[in-house]
Amino acid sequence: MTVEITDDTFEEVITSKKPVMIDFWAGWCAPCRVLSPIIDGVAKDVSGDAIVGKIDADKYDTGGRFGVRNIPTVLIFKDGQVVDRLVGLKQASEYKEALKKVI
């Protein structure tokens, strides 16, 4: 299951002991809408081993802190640090492999 992330919950999520994958998206973004079920699938595949979340880039400012300039952008965090960045729409396998590298 994916976690809905806000500016207020962001720090708590990325400082988790588990790796974290965050999808920065917006409602008007067609590729973001295509990516959403892919991210949900990744969340199911790694349930318990990692946290997978989504943050609305239009509603919250957190993306700017990490140089998110295009959406969709997926960031992977380990120990509170960005360890991977996937920009644009990718194949489901690419998201799974990127996250499994840090689990």
C-alpha positions as CSV (number, residue, x, y, z in Angstrom):
1,M,0.0,0.0,0.0
2,T,1.3,3.5,-0.8
3,V,1.5,6.2,1.8
4,E,0.2,9.7,1.1
5,I,3.0,12.0,2.0
6,T,2.7,15.7,2.9
7,D,5.3,18.4,3.7
8,D,4.5,17.7,7.4
9,T,5.1,14.0,7.2
10,F,8.0,14.0,4.8
11,E,10.9,14.0,7.3
12,E,9.3,11.3,9.4
13,V,9.0,9.1,6.3
14,I,12.5,9.5,4.8
15,T,14.2,8.9,8.1
16,S,12.6,5.5,8.4
17,K,14.9,2.5,9.0
18,K,13.5,1.1,5.8
19,P,14.3,2.3,2.3
20,V,11.7,4.8,0.9
21,M,10.5,5.3,-2.6
22,I,8.5,8.5,-3.3
23,D,6.6,9.4,-6.4
24,F,6.3,13.2,-7.0
25,W,3.2,13.6,-9.2
26,A,0.4,16.1,-10.2
27,G,-3.2,15.5,-11.1
28,W,-2.8,17.3,-14.5
29,C,0.1,15.1,-15.5
30,A,-0.9,12.3,-17.9
31,P,2.3,10.2,-17.4
32,C,1.8,10.6,-13.6
33,R,-1.7,9.0,-13.9
34,V,-0.1,6.1,-15.9
35,L,2.6,5.7,-13.3
36,S,0.2,5.6,-10.3
37,P,-0.9,2.0,-10.6
38,I,2.8,1.0,-11.3
39,I,3.9,2.6,-8.1
40,D,0.9,0.9,-6.3
41,G,2.2,-2.5,-7.7
42,V,5.7,-1.8,-6.5
43,A,4.3,-1.1,-3.0
44,K,2.6,-4.4,-3.0
45,D,5.7,-6.2,-4.1
46,V,7.9,-4.8,-1.4
47,S,5.4,-4.6,1.4
48,G,7.2,-4.8,4.7
49,D,10.7,-4.3,3.2
50,A,10.3,-0.7,2.1
51,I,7.9,2.3,2.3
52,V,6.4,3.5,-1.0
53,G,4.7,6.9,-1.0
54,K,3.3,9.6,-3.2
55,I,3.4,13.4,-2.8
56,D,1.4,15.9,-4.8
57,A,4.1,18.2,-6.3
58,D,1.5,21.0,-6.9
59,K,0.2,20.9,-3.4
60,Y,3.4,20.5,-1.4
61,D,6.8,22.2,-1.7
62,T,9.1,19.3,-0.7
63,G,10.1,18.5,-4.2
64,G,12.0,21.7,-4.5
65,R,14.4,20.7,-1.7
66,F,15.5,17.8,-3.8
67,G,15.7,19.4,-7.2
68,V,12.5,17.9,-8.6
69,R,11.9,19.9,-11.7
70,N,10.0,17.5,-13.8
71,I,7.2,15.1,-13.0
72,P,6.8,12.3,-12.6
73,T,10.0,12.0,-10.6
74,V,10.6,9.1,-8.3
75,L,13.2,9.4,-5.6
76,I,14.6,6.5,-3.5
77,F,15.9,7.3,-0.1
78,K,18.1,5.2,2.2
79,D,19.1,6.4,5.6
80,G,17.5,9.8,4.8
81,Q,19.6,10.4,1.7
82,V,18.6,10.2,-2.0
83,V,20.3,7.2,-3.5
84,D,18.4,7.0,-6.8
85,R,16.3,9.3,-9.1
86,L,14.1,8.1,-11.9
87,V,12.6,11.0,-14.0
88,G,9.8,10.4,-16.5
89,L,7.7,7.4,-17.0
90,K,9.6,4.1,-16.9
91,Q,8.8,0.4,-17.1
92,A,7.5,-1.2,-13.9
93,S,10.6,-3.4,-13.7
94,E,12.9,-0.3,-13.6
95,Y,11.2,1.0,-10.4
96,K,11.2,-2.5,-8.8
97,E,14.9,-3.1,-9.6
98,A,15.9,0.4,-8.4
99,L,14.2,-0.1,-5.1
100,K,15.4,-3.7,-4.6
101,K,19.0,-2.5,-4.9
102,V,18.6,-0.8,-1.6
103,I,16.5,-3.3,0.3
